[in-house]
Amino acid sequence: SMLLQRICSSFASGRATAERMLRNEGMASQDDLDGVSPELDEVTPEEIQHLRAIVSELSRPEANDPKLNAVRYFLQEHRTEGRTWLEHGCIIFSQYYDSAYALAEFLLT
């Protein structure tokens, strides 16, 4: 379910986690759940196949993360009192670094 939480945070976060699991790496930072590394030793061939499928699907160029599109909409198009949220100024929080980084890259494109 840790992987599901990461995918729900952002496609980039889910992909990065699946890639770390395939490389049998522990979680890289404190924002990841503790106690994951021991479970990585028990990944079955079937689970490895599923992890590869997750990485493949989330890496497709046409895979659009709906959360990123929603943030862009609210920042640039949605108006409150005649101004966008970007014009008002706002703070965007994310539980995972991978998600925040992906959002920043997305907004710069």
Secondary structure, 3 states (H helix, E strand, C coil): CHHHHHHHHCHHHHHHHHHHHHCCCCCCCCCCCCCCHHHHCCCCHHHHHHHHHHHHHHHCCCCCCHHHHHHHHHHHCCEECCEEHHHHCCCCCCCCHHHHHHHHHHHHC
